[in-house]
């Protein structure tokens, strides 16, 4: 995969939006459309099923030089040789961790991303030493229906205060993308606006084009 600093479009194979499609085929479409990173997000599925999906997706992303991110499951990410593991606040801090070095070994190439929902959380996350943070949800989103939108104000804060890679996430689509970029985001995560599109590869390519 390319360096995180060069990654702009972060997409998802989210099982809630597959609608019967094979995960590896959707991953191929996302690669074809110009994704830099693809996260496997499979809430409420047993770990063994997530592992099987990840093992099918990994050859697709490797062939395309796209980074594979495993959501939540650090052990699976380690075992299959994924590029990145993404963790929520509760997955990391609520389990007693304060530093990324507590969950990675010195000779590991596995990168770690952390979710954040406020400036205080962002600062706490950055102090832990992740490879990137996510800023959101910027807008209301079906992927996290109970989460209160952090609005473009948090994006503006991140643009002014966060050194290192960060990605805006949550309800981003082609209609509001201009506002997100104007607020200072250079990297975005997109879930439903691509996975619910008639042609995922084409939708991906349109975001890629708009990102420059």
C-alpha atoms as one frame of an Amber mdcrd trajectory, in Angstrom:
protein
   0.000   0.000   0.000   1.028   3.618  -0.490   2.046   5.738   2.517  -0.904
   6.895   4.642   0.009  10.493   3.933  -0.741   9.828   0.254  -4.065   8.065
   0.910  -7.153  10.172   0.206 -10.065   7.805  -0.438 -10.893   5.293   2.314
 -13.786   2.978   1.449 -15.528   0.045   3.086 -16.701  -3.496   2.603 -19.435
  -3.134   5.226 -21.558  -6.251   5.587 -24.609  -4.122   6.432 -24.536  -2.769
   2.860 -23.503  -5.802   0.811 -27.068  -6.840  -0.068 -25.982 -10.356  -0.939
 -22.844  -9.399  -2.865 -19.615 -11.316  -2.254 -17.221  -9.216  -0.122 -14.232
  -9.923  -2.354 -16.111  -8.816  -5.476 -17.115  -5.545  -3.829 -13.501  -5.095
  -2.741 -12.435  -5.526  -6.371 -14.901  -2.843  -7.470 -13.573  -0.474  -4.811
 -10.009  -1.127  -5.976 -11.048  -0.576  -9.591 -12.643   2.732  -8.618  -9.482
   4.115  -7.075  -9.680   3.393  -3.350  -6.482   3.855  -1.362  -7.719   1.948
   1.695 -10.544  -0.558   2.177 -11.909  -1.441   5.596 -13.690  -4.707   6.297
 -16.438  -3.742   8.728 -18.614  -6.628   9.881 -20.478  -5.731  13.038 -22.212
  -8.602  14.861 -20.631 -11.385  12.803 -18.599 -14.122  14.531 -14.806 -13.693
  14.323 -14.320 -16.861  12.291 -16.640 -15.551   9.576 -14.871 -12.182   9.547
 -11.548 -13.980   9.229 -12.793 -15.951   6.218 -13.972 -12.741   4.545 -10.678
 -11.018   5.257  -8.698 -13.904   3.796 -10.701 -13.627   0.552 -10.341  -9.844
   0.344  -6.625  -9.629   1.120  -5.371 -11.056  -2.225  -7.592  -8.548  -4.050
  -6.227  -5.540  -2.161  -2.642  -6.792  -2.361  -2.879  -7.158  -6.129  -4.141
  -3.574  -6.381  -1.626  -2.141  -3.859  -4.558  -1.020  -1.694  -4.337  -1.164
   2.093  -6.681  -3.588   3.879  -8.062  -2.364   7.199  -9.724  -4.725   9.676
 -12.263  -3.061  11.941 -12.174  -3.938  15.668 -10.460  -7.343  15.412  -6.784
  -6.841  16.204  -6.000 -10.551  16.364  -7.493 -11.194  12.923  -5.572  -8.256
  11.451  -2.346  -9.640  12.899  -2.962 -13.232  11.882  -3.844 -12.650   8.236
  -1.224  -9.959   7.644  -3.600  -7.026   7.112  -2.066  -3.588   6.712  -4.108
  -1.755   9.340  -6.446  -2.367  12.280  -8.986   0.327  13.135 -10.237   0.609
  16.699 -12.964   2.661  18.345 -12.504   4.612  21.553 -14.151   1.816  23.520
 -12.035  -0.876  21.862  -8.815   0.838  22.879  -9.156   3.159  25.864 -11.985
   1.319  27.616  -9.856  -1.832  27.684  -7.170  -0.012  29.659  -4.751   0.946
  26.908  -3.144   4.366  26.696  -0.386   3.815  24.116  -0.453   2.073  20.742
   2.852   0.435  21.651   0.930  -1.645  24.206  -0.849  -3.550  21.428   1.841
  -3.718  18.744   5.230  -5.374  18.735   8.449  -3.623  17.775   8.891  -5.699
  14.612   5.246  -5.465  13.491   4.309  -3.559  10.351   0.635  -3.399  11.375
  -0.656   0.176  11.467  -3.340   1.321  13.916  -6.136   3.851  13.406  -8.398
   5.270  16.113 -11.880   6.799  15.956 -12.487  10.191  17.565 -15.648  12.235
  18.070 -14.406  15.443  19.705 -11.262  17.556  20.083 -10.653  16.066  23.547
 -10.867  12.544  22.157  -8.629  13.494  19.258  -5.945  14.833  21.581  -6.139
  11.748  23.770  -5.912   9.528  20.701  -2.970  11.454  19.249  -1.135  11.157
  22.564  -1.500   7.374  22.267   0.470   7.428  19.003  -1.786   5.970  16.281
  -0.878   6.044  12.604  -4.051   8.010  11.795  -7.293   9.145  13.403 -10.835
   9.352  12.081 -12.853  12.549  12.608 -16.598  12.066  12.774 -19.365  11.341
  12.213 -19.438  14.644  10.343 -23.082  14.190   9.303 -25.853  11.849  10.448
 -25.157   8.354   9.148 -26.945   5.027   8.987 -23.753   3.198   9.895 -23.938
   4.749  13.387 -27.577   5.802  13.822 -27.182   6.670  17.501 -24.141   8.883
  17.062 -24.568  12.648  17.215 -22.974  14.403  14.214 -19.817  16.312  15.087
 -20.507  18.780  12.208 -18.022  20.610  10.021 -16.771  22.509  13.089 -14.816
  19.436  14.184 -13.388  19.079  10.673 -12.216  22.697  10.822 -10.680  22.058
  14.237  -8.834  18.998  12.912  -7.552  20.923   9.897  -6.115  23.570  12.213
  -4.781  21.326  14.967  -4.017  17.761  13.878  -0.555  17.010  12.555  -0.413
  13.718  10.670  -3.010  11.808   8.657  -6.686  12.104   9.569  -9.841  11.132
   7.714 -13.264  12.769   7.855 -16.028  10.171   8.126 -19.788   9.965   8.494
 -22.546  10.699   6.007 -20.190  12.077   3.355 -21.615  12.008  -0.177 -21.032
  13.779  -3.464 -23.519  16.520  -2.531 -21.767  17.549   0.708 -18.204  16.616
  -0.245 -17.424  20.178  -1.329 -18.306  21.484   2.142 -16.132  18.839   3.798
 -13.152  19.708   1.609 -13.739  23.432   2.129 -13.620  22.821   5.895 -10.086
  21.516   5.458 -10.376  17.759   4.979  -7.955  16.185   2.512  -8.832  12.569
   3.247 -12.299  11.070   3.521 -14.046   7.818   4.405 -17.138   6.883   2.388
 -19.473   3.997   3.158 -23.103   4.095   2.008 -22.709   6.681  -0.774 -20.538
   4.152  -2.596 -21.948   0.810  -1.428 -25.553   1.858  -2.157 -24.698   3.246
  -5.595 -25.781   1.237  -8.685 -22.113   0.934  -9.706 -19.670   0.964  -6.786
 -16.586   1.301  -8.989 -18.039   4.279 -10.840 -19.146   5.957  -7.601 -15.687
   5.407  -6.181 -14.084   6.926  -9.268 -16.276  10.028  -8.963 -15.118  10.612
  -5.378 -11.545  10.012  -6.494 -11.926  12.613  -9.230 -13.355  15.182  -6.836
 -10.516  14.594  -4.383  -7.947  15.357  -7.068
